[in-house]
Amino acid sequence: MAVENRILQGIGVSPGSAYAPAVLVAPPVQAPADEPAPSDANSALLEVKAAFESVATELDARAAAAPKTAAQILSATALIARDKGLHKAAGKHLAGGNGPANAVHLAVEEYVLQFEALGDYFAERVTDLRDVGARAISVLLGLPAPGVPTLAQRSIVVALDLAPVDTAVLDKALVAGIVTQAGGRNSHTAILAAQMGIPAVVHCAGALDIEIGTALSIDGDTGEVLIDPEPEIVAALADRDAKRADVLSSSTGTGSTSDGHAVALLANIGGVDDAVAAAATDVEGVGLFRTEFVFLSAKKAPMLQEQTDIYTKVFEPFGHDRRIVVRTLDAGADKPLAFADLGEEENPALGRRGLRLSQARPELLQTQLEALGAAASATGADVRVMAPMVATLDEASWFAEQVAAAGLPTSGVMIEVPAAALSARHVLGPVDFGSLGTNDLAQYTMAADRMEGALSDLLDPWQPAVLSVIKAACDGAAELAKPIGVCGESGGDPLMALVLTGMGVGSLSMAPSKVAIVRFALSRHSLQECRRLAALALSAPTAADALDAVRTAADAELVAIL
């Protein structure tokens, strides 16, 4: 079916534009509905395990020939294929009378539900999991593995989603851009596309309706996909890209406004690989180290030494002079842990998660803080620890006491609940700093699930109510002379960065690839100009009006490259 609209909207995850004909990735092979039950479930399980191992071996081979980041992702995906729990789940379905291909499919879908419930990093790995299953099914059926077709010319690859094994081996000379109908900001497609410098748009509704050979122009910044665009539009995007590359080539050093007001530009990271990659870039430290990856794949609570070893590897690349802000375990009812199950809740997003889980199971937090302290001592790193899901003064006080008891010098709280933002002048009292988690703050302010694509308009960070809640938190921090930063997606938007600075935010944490343009945006505006832009945004009646007002009043050279 042809696309009726000439403009599709997705999420831009790798900057730049591309113009080329579309090539569609065929969907993976499905398990046959009429597959007979195995005559011997044990023998069938051996076949399934052999199929998974074949997939893992192929992934290892590709990893050996891939660049470092791609190799790490491919190796991690190979581990999924070798997961004994996945094999056991397939065996259960074989014993239940399902054929090998269907047993693999059902086992994978069981794991998909678990990954989606865990959220964040694990939710973004669903594509990897399904790809492993599809490849194993192809092996069992003796059919070719799914993947990107051989390209005869420079093309834009369009797919439901791309698995890491596909993205990692893309030929930059032939792949002009990527568009996926599924996927998210932290998917492997997004990570690898940004690393490879391939413009990419994900979560683009209607992408699979694009016909093969259709001329596309994609904007990896705005997320727009244009069908059969006019030549002048293509030329304008190419001119913007050239200007941006020229301007940002000289964007280095610390972040500050044109009149010297410092704004620290930091990285969001989720593990050791992220830390090594971020430390090699021009960032001033880490504004959000998500520690969930240490816990969420564990069958039992990670031991003290295990955590200490991992944290040490994360801290080492940043030396002694670049801060590392660590968020303690952010899990609970909506991100369940096998070893910390507090029981089912009717509304998990509003349940015992984050700090609330830590208060219910204090031994988890105590071990984590002890490990963080040991790693900080071993490396001499500037480690600052903050708690998620804080809503009250009592919660902040309790956390500050735990941090101090562990011998860590600096404590903070995430401000991602409107209650904490509105009472920041109290909540920030017992701690040293606050950090605005704008993703969850928008979700709770607007009563809109951040995983629900149909509600994306409500989750727009330019929404007046969200901006007002952020301003309340900044005012509370200023009253106490406590520093406040941002570690949500908003920090990487150059125009929003100006508004946040104008509100009083002193640090911005983001994907390292976004630091250069945010640094440039700040350098083109004085602190007073940032305050004026903040006032314009805060007075606007709608999200669109707020963005338009700031874009119109911002520096023309910045706007020209956005």
N, C-alpha and C positions, 0 to 999 in steps of 0.2 A: 504493500500500500504506500502510495506517495504521501509525503508530508504536505499538509495544506498550508500551514503557517510558514512564512519565509524566515521567521526568527524563532529559534528555540532557546530556552534559558536553562542553564545548568549552573554548576559551581566551578569557577576557575581555580585550578590548583597548581598550574605551572604556567608562569607568565609568558607573554609574547603572543603573536598571531601567526596563523598559517592559512594558506589557500591552496587547495588541491582537490582532486576527485575523491569521493568516498569509496572505501573498500570495507565490506562488512565481514565480520568474523562469524563463521557458522556456529550455531549452538552446539554444545557437547552432545555426545551420543547418550540416549536414554536407555535405561534398563528395560528390556522387553516385557510387556504386560503378560505375555503367555509363557514366560520362562518356567520350565518345570522344576519341581522340588528336587533336591539332590537325593540320590539313592543312598549316599553315605555322607552325612553332615560333616564328619571329621575329615574325610578326604577333600570335601569341598572347601573346608576352612583352610586346608593347606594350599589349595589353589588361590584362594583369596589373599592369604598372606604372601604368596609368591608374586601375585599381581601388585600388591602394595610395595613389595620390595623392588620390583622392576621399576615402578614409578620413582621410588626413592633413589635408586641407583642412577637413573637418568637425570634426576635433579642434581645429584652430587656431581655428575659429569659436566653438566652445564655450569654449575657453580665454580668448578675448577678453571673454567675458561672465561669467567665473567669478571668485571671490575669488582672492587671490594664490597661496596654496598649491595650490589646485585647478588654477589656471591653469598653474603651473609643472609639475605632474604631467601635465596634458593635453598641454602643449607637448612634454614629454619623450617621451610616448607617440607623438606625431606623428612624432618623429624615428625611432622604430622603423619606422613605415610607410614612411619615406623611405630606409631603410637600403639602400645599394647591394648589400651582401653578401647580404641577404635576397632582393633582386630577382635577383641572379646565381644563387642557389640554386634559385629557382623556374624560371629559364631552363634550368638543368641538367635538372630533372625534365620540363620541356616537351620538351626534346630527346630525353629518354628515352622519350617516348611517352605521357606522362600529360596529361590534360586540364587546362585552366587552374585550375579549382577544386582539383583534387587536387594540382597542382604547388604551389599556395600552401600547402595543408595539409602536404605533405611538407617543404617548405622551412621552414615554421614549426616543425615538430617537430624538424628538425635543430638549429635554433637553441635550442629548448627544452632539448635534451640539453646543449648548451654552457652555457646559463645555469644549469642545475641543477648541473653540474660546478663552476662558479665559486663556487656557494654564496652565503651571506649575502645582500647586497643584490640580486645578480643572480638568485638562486633565487626571491626574492620578486617579481621582475618577470615570471615565467613567465605569470601571469594576464594581464598587460598584452599580452604578445607574442601569446598565443593569441587575445585579443580582437581585436587588429589583424587577425590572419589570418581570424577568423570574419567580421569586417566586410567585408574584401576579398572573401571568398567570396560574401557576400550581394550585394555589388555585381555580381560576375561573373554570378550566377544571377538577378539582377533581383528579389531578395526583400528584405523589410524587414530592417533591421539588428537584431541581438539587443539586448536591454535590458530594463529594468524596465517592467512594464505600467503603463498609466495607473491611478492609484489613485483610488478613489471615496470612500474613508474612511481614517482614520488606521490604519495597518497596520504589521506587522512583515514586512520583506522577507526572504525565505528563498531562498538560491541556492547553487549549487555554489561559486561565487565571484563577486565583483562586480569588473568592470573599472573603472578610474578614470573613464572617460567616463560610466559609470552612477552611480557614487558621487558624483561632483562635482556632478551636477545634481539630486540628491535634494531633494525639498521637505520641509524639517524640519517643516512644519505637518502633513504627511501620513505621514511615515515616523517611526514611534515607535521602531523598533529594527531591527537587522540581524543575521541569522544566516547564516553560510556553512559549508558542509561542508568546504571546502578553506581555503587561506589560512594566514597566519602572523602573528606579532606585529608584523612590520615590513612587511606588505603595504600596498598603497595603500588598501585597504578600512579597515585599522586606522588608518592615518595620517589619512585624511580623516574617518572617523567620529569620532575623538577631537577633531579640529579643529572639527567641526560640532556636537559635543556630543550625538551620537546614540549611545545605548548599543549595543554590538556584541559579538557572540561569533563567533569564527572556529574553524576546525578542529573542527567539531562533528559527530561521527559520527552518521549517521542523520537528519541535517537534511532531506535530500531525500525522506525517507519521510513527512514531515509533510504532511497533506492541506490543500488550500486552505480557508481559512476557520476552521481550528482556532485556538481561543484559546490564545495563548502568553504566558508571563511569562518575560522574560529578565533575567539578572543580568550586566551587563557587567563586574563585578568578579570574581566567582567563576567565570564561564563557564557557569553552569547555565541550561538552557532547560527550563521546566516546561510540560507539556502539560495543557491544561484545569485550571489551578491553582485551588485553593480561594480564595475571596475574602479570607480573613484573611492568606494568604500575599502576595497582591497588595498589600494595605493595609500590611503590615509592610515590604515593600520600598520602597513610596512614602514611608513615614514615615522610613525609614533615609536615603533620598536627601535629604529635607528637612533632617534633622538634620545630615547631612554638609555640605551647602551652607552652612548657618549656621555650623558650626564652622570650616570651612576658609576662610571669607571673611576671617577675621582672621589666617590663617597666612601671615606674611610675614617677611622678614629672613633672617639667617643661621641655619644649623642648629646646634642645641645641645641637650643634655639639660636637665632642669629645674634642675640645680645648676650649669649654665654650662659643661659640658664641650663644647668645640666639635667638631662633625662637619660637614665641608664637604659641601654638597649640590650636585652637579655634573650636567651634561648629557652624554648620549651623542649624538654627531652623526656624519653620514656624508658631508657635503659643504657647499657654500656655502649652499644654501637652508636646510639644517638649522641652520647657524651663525647666520644672520640671525634665524630664528625663535626659537632658544633664547636668544640674547642679549637679545631683547626681553622675556624672562620673568625671574622672580625666582630665578635660579640664580647660584651663586658661581663659575661657570666651566665648563670642559669637562673631564670625567674620562676621556673616550675619543673621540678623533677618528680614525675609521677612514679611512685614506688610500687604500684599495683602489680607490675609484671613479676615482682619477686614472689608474690603471694598467689596470684590467680591460677597458675598452672600447678600449684603444689597440692598434693593429697593430704599433707599435714602441715602444721605451722612450721615455716622455715626456722632452722636453728640459728642461734646467735652468730656462730662463726660463718655460716653460709651467707647470712645477710651482711656481715662485716666485710667479707671478701668482695661481694658484689658492689657495695657502696664505695669501697676503696677504689675499685676499678673505675667507677663513675667519677669520683672526685679527682683522681690523679691528673687527668689531662688539663685541669683548670689551674693547677699550681696553687700558690698562696694568695694571689692578688685578685682573683676573680670570684665573686660570690657564687654560692650554690644554694638556692632556696629549695628546700625539700618539703613536699607535701606528704604527710604521714598517710598511712593506709586509708584509701577512699574506697571502701567496699561496704557491703551490707545486704539488705534485702533485695535491692535491684542489681547487685553485683555479688551474688552469693559465694561464700567460701565453704568448701566441704568441711573444714575443721572449725568453723565459727557460725554454724547455722543457728539462728535465733528463732526459727520457725516461720511459717508462712504469714504474710501480712496482706491485707486487702488492697493497700495502696503503697507498694514498695518505695516509690520515689519520695514519699513523705514519711517513710518509716525509719527504722534504726540503722542508719547508714552513716558513713564517715565517722566523725567524732562520737556519735551516739553508739556506734558499734564498739569503739575503743573504750567507752565508759562501761559498757556491758561486759567486755572481755579485756580488762586493763592489762593483762599479762602480754597480750599481743603488742600493745603500744609500748610497754616497758622494754620488751626485748628489742623492738625496732629502734627505740631511742638509744638504748645501750649500744646497739650495733652502729648507729649513726655516730655516736660519740667516739667509739673506738676507731672508726674509719677517719673521722675528722682529726683525731690525734695522730694517727699513722701518716696522714698526708699533709697536715698543717693547713688544710683547706678552710676557707671562710664559709662555714656551714650555718644556715639559718633554717629553722624548722617551723612549719606552719600546719595547722589542723584544718581539715575540710568540714563543711556542714556545721559551722558554728552559728548559733542563733542568739545566745544570751551572754550576759556578763559572767554568770556563774560557770558556764561552759568554758569561756575564755580563761577564767581564773584557774579552773581545774587543769586545763592543758598547760598553762604557764608553769604551774607547780610541778607537773610531770617532767617538763623539759628541764627545768632548773635542777630537779632531783637527779637527772641523768647527767648533769655536768655540762650541758650544752648552753652556750651563752646567750643565744638569741631565739626568741619565740615570736610567732605571729599567728594570725588567723586568716583563713579564706573568707572573703565576704561574697557569698554566693546565694545567701538567703536574704530577702528583703528586710526581715527583722534585724539582721546584723547591720545592714546598711543604714536603716533608719535610726538605729541606736548606736551608731559607730562611736559617738563621743563617750559611751559607757563601755561597749564591748572591747574597744582597743585599749582601754585603760591598763589592764594587767599585762599586756604584751608589748612587743617592741615595734611591730609593723602590721599592716594589713595588705591583703592582695585580693583584688577584685577578680572573681571568676565570672566573667561576663556571659559565658555560655549558659551556666546554670542560673545565674541571676536573671537573665532574660526569660528562661523557662519558668521560673517560679513567679516572676513579676507578671508575666502574661498568661499564666496557667496554660501553657502550650508545651507539649512533649517535644523535646529537642530532636527526637528520633522520628517524628512524624513529618514527613516531607510536605504534606498538604497544609501544614501550619507554618511554613517557613517565613511567610510574611510577618507573622506575629513575633517571630524570633529575630527579626531584623534589629541589630544593635542601635539603629537610628530611631527606634520607636521612642516617642516623647516620654512615656512612662519609665522606660528603662534608663534613659538619660537622666531623668529626674532622680531616680533611685541612686544612680552612680554619683550624682552631684551631692546628694545627702550624705553618702559615705565619705566623700572627699571633704565636705565641710566638717564632719565629725572628726576626721583625722587631723584637719588643720587646727581645730579647737584644742586638741591635745598635743599639737606639734609632733604627731607621729607620721612617719612616712607611709605612703600608700602607693601600691603599684597595680598593674593590670597583667593578668596572665591568660586571659581568654582570647578568642579569635580577634576581638576588636583591636588588640594591641598591634596587629600586623597590618591594619588598614591605615595608609598614610594620612588620609583626611580625618579619620576618627582619632588617630594619634594626636593630631593637633588639638582637637576638641578635648580629649582626655587631659592633655598637658594644661590646657586652659582651665580645666576644672580643679587642678591641683595634683594630678598623678605625677609621681616622680620617677617611675620606671615602667618600661613596657617590655613584656616578654612575648615571643612569637617564634615562628619557624625561622631558622637562620637565614633562609633565602629571602625573607622579607625585610631584613634589617637595613639593607642599603637604601631602599626607597623611603623607608620611615626616617632614616637619618637625614636624607636629603630634604624631605618635607619639613622636618624641624629646623634645618639650617636656613630655610627660606622665610621663616617667620619669627618675629620677636615674641617674648612671653606675653606682652600686652596684646599682640595680634591673635595669639592663641586664645587668650581670654575673650576677645571679641568674637571669635569663631564659636567658642563654647556658648556664649550668650545667644548667638543666632540660632544654634541648634536647639538650645533649651527652650527658646520662645516659639519654635515652629510647631504647628498643630498636628502634622503627620510625619512619618518617617521619611517619605519622599521629599517633603518640604524641607526638612532638616538637612538632608543630604544636598539638595539643590542650593540651599542658602550658603552652605559651607563651600561647596564647589565653586559657586559664583564669586565668593569673596576671597578665596584662597589665591596664592601666588600663581600667576598665569603660566610660568614655566613648569611648575609642578603639575598643574591641571593638564597641560599639553601632553604629558607622558603617561597619564592615567588611562 
